[in-house]
Amino acid sequence: MIRFFEAEDKIEITKLAADFTGEGFDGEEFGLLFDEIIDGSPDECGIAVLHAGEYLGYCLAHVTGEEFIIHQLYIKPAFQKLKVAPQVFDFIEEHFPEHKRQALVPKRNEIALGVFSKRGYDIIIL
């Protein structure tokens, strides 16, 4: 199931974000961003990825009137080959059909570069 963040997602999504970010993870800052999204921020979007009640990943994006910019897309490594990311992209296309799509990608992440390029995202290298 792919859906927008809900309040009860906070603990599990925060754990996923800590896995994705690593040592530099700031739980307090992430919690504030999560709360902002739940409170209806027009500029930030959070998408949860679940299967049978298990959190497989998430997506965070900045949204403007014209652009949808992914700044975090994380799928647990054990599920990365199960074609979960394409489902996230389909969800984004369904809910933001007119938006130009972009992704922020660390230069070293060749897999992410390939995934986003394949879906036609403009890539911004960090």
N, C-alpha and C positions, 0 to 999 in steps of 0.2 A: 504494500500500500504506500502510495506517495501522497502526502498531504502537507498543508501549511502547518507550521508549529502551532501547538496548543499548550496551554499553561502546564499541563501535567508532563510534558516532554522535558522540562528543564533539567532535571537531574541526569537523565540518560544522554541528552544532547550535549550537556556540559562534559560528560565523560568522553564522548566521541571527540569533542573539540580539543580536549586535553590530549587525547591520543594523536590527533592530527597535528597539533601545534608543537607538542613536545615540551622540552624544558622551559621554553619562554612563555608558556601558557599563563595568562592572568585570569584566574577564575572569577574574580570580582568584576573585572572589565567585561568579560564575556557574559556574566549574569546580568549586568546592566543593559547590554545590547539585546540579550534574549528578552528581558522585560520590556524594552522599547518596542521590539517586534510584536510581542503579545498585546501591548497596549495600543497597537494599530498604527505604528509608524508608517507614513506614506513613502519613506525613503529606504527602508530596509525590509528584506523579505527572508523568511526562514522556511525551509522545506525539510520535512522529516521523511526518512525512508525506513519502512518497517515491513516485516514479514512474520506472520504468526506470532505477533506480539513482541518480536525481537527487533531492536533498533539496529539497522544495517548501516546507516549513514545519515548524512544531512547535507544541505546546501545553504549557504548564506550569500545573499546578493544585495547590491545597492540598486535601487530602482529610481529612475527619473521618468519624466513624461515620455521620453523617447528611447531610453536605454535600460537594459537589464544586464548588470555587470556582476558576474560571479566572482566573489573573492575567497570563497572556500567551498570546495566540493570534496567530501570525504565519504568513501565507502570502505567498510572494514576489509582488510586484505583478503580474508577468507571468502568474501563475496564478490570481489572485483571481477572475476571471470564469469559471473552469472548474468551479465548484461543488465545490471541494475542501473548504471549510469544512463543508458539510452532511455529508460523509463522516466528518469528525472528530467532529461531533455524534452521528452514528449510532454510531460506535465508543464514545464516552463512554456513551451510553444503553445499549449492549449490555453494557458492563463495570461500569457503576455504575447499574443500573436503579432502585434504591430511594433513591438520593441526591437531595436537593434541589439543584438546579443554580443557581449564581450566577456572575456575571462582573464583574470589576473593569474599568471602562471610563473612559478619560479623557473628560472632558466634551466636548472638542472633536471627538471621533471619532464623527461621525454615522453613518458606515457601520457601525462596530462596534455602535453602539446598535441599529441596525436589524437586523443579523444576529442578535444575541443575543435581542432582543425577539421576533423571528419564531420562534425556537426555544423560547420560553417561559422563558428564563433570567431570574431576578431580577437586576437590574443595580445595582451599587454604583458610583456616580459618584465618581471620584477628584478 
